[in-house]
Amino acid sequence: MPGRYLIHCVVRSDRLNHDRRIRGIGGVNPDGAHWRLREADAIAAIETGRWSFHIATAGGEQLVIVAVSKYGSKYLKALTDPLQPESLLALPECG
């Protein structure tokens, strides 16, 4: 079973394209240790089944998935987000 991690923050880029708006994600482990991953590393971990990621929303937890843009670029977004990674972008910037 893959490790399951809650995302608390994101590292944004200055790009406007939906597939290039996030550069990284971060969170806090149950033991209080902070972690941060580049988006490419998080995508690889999801695709290999090593880790899964989710975010907390008012409606409960949302699974974070790997989406593919019409140009073939992979990016992260919540399962319920239509195109833009709005749920992830609503999180604070990682410090």
C-alpha positions as CSV (number, residue, x, y, z in Angstrom):
1,M,0.0,0.0,0.0
2,P,1.4,3.4,-0.9
3,G,2.3,6.0,1.7
4,R,-0.5,8.6,1.9
5,Y,0.4,12.2,2.5
6,L,-1.7,15.3,3.1
7,I,-0.6,18.4,1.1
8,H,-0.6,21.6,3.2
9,C,1.1,24.0,0.8
10,V,2.3,24.5,-2.8
11,V,5.2,26.2,-4.5
12,R,3.7,28.3,-7.3
13,S,5.3,29.3,-10.6
14,D,4.6,32.6,-12.4
15,R,3.1,30.8,-15.3
16,L,-0.6,31.1,-16.2
17,N,-0.9,27.7,-18.1
18,H,-2.9,25.2,-16.0
19,D,-0.2,22.6,-16.4
20,R,2.6,24.9,-15.3
21,R,1.2,26.8,-12.3
22,I,2.6,24.5,-9.6
23,R,6.3,23.8,-9.1
24,G,6.1,21.8,-5.9
25,I,4.0,20.6,-2.9
26,G,4.7,20.3,0.8
27,G,3.2,19.1,4.0
28,V,3.8,17.9,7.5
29,N,4.2,14.2,8.6
30,P,2.4,12.9,11.7
31,D,5.7,13.1,13.6
32,G,5.9,16.9,12.8
33,A,8.6,16.6,10.2
34,H,8.0,19.0,7.2
35,W,8.4,17.7,3.7
36,R,8.6,19.3,0.2
37,L,8.7,17.7,-3.2
38,R,9.1,19.0,-6.7
39,E,6.0,18.5,-8.8
40,A,7.9,16.1,-11.1
41,D,8.9,13.9,-8.2
42,A,5.3,13.9,-6.8
43,I,4.0,12.9,-10.3
44,A,6.6,10.0,-10.5
45,A,5.6,8.8,-7.0
46,I,1.9,8.7,-7.9
47,E,2.5,7.0,-11.2
48,T,4.7,4.3,-9.7
49,G,2.3,3.7,-6.8
50,R,4.9,4.7,-4.2
51,W,2.9,7.5,-2.6
52,S,-0.5,9.1,-2.9
53,F,-1.4,12.6,-2.0
54,H,-4.6,14.3,-0.9
55,I,-5.8,17.7,0.3
56,A,-8.3,18.6,3.0
57,T,-11.4,20.6,1.8
58,A,-14.6,21.7,3.3
59,G,-16.3,18.7,1.7
60,G,-13.7,16.3,3.1
61,E,-10.5,14.9,1.6
62,Q,-9.8,15.1,-2.1
63,L,-7.4,12.8,-3.9
64,V,-4.7,14.5,-5.9
65,I,-4.1,13.0,-9.3
66,V,-1.8,13.3,-12.3
67,A,-3.6,15.0,-15.2
68,V,-2.3,15.5,-18.7
69,S,-2.8,18.7,-20.7
70,K,-3.8,18.8,-24.3
71,Y,-0.1,19.4,-25.0
72,G,0.9,16.2,-23.2
73,S,2.3,17.9,-20.1
74,K,1.6,16.2,-16.8
75,Y,0.5,18.2,-13.8
76,L,-1.1,17.7,-10.4
77,K,-4.7,18.6,-9.6
78,A,-7.5,17.4,-7.3
79,L,-9.7,14.7,-8.7
80,T,-12.7,17.0,-8.6
81,D,-11.0,20.0,-10.3
82,P,-12.2,20.4,-13.9
83,L,-9.0,21.6,-15.7
84,Q,-7.2,24.2,-13.5
85,P,-5.6,22.9,-10.3
86,E,-7.9,25.3,-8.3
87,S,-8.0,23.2,-5.1
88,L,-4.2,23.0,-4.9
89,L,-3.8,26.7,-5.8
90,A,-6.1,27.6,-2.9
91,L,-3.5,26.3,-0.5
92,P,-0.9,28.6,1.0
93,E,2.5,29.1,-0.4
94,C,5.2,26.8,1.1
95,G,7.5,28.8,3.3
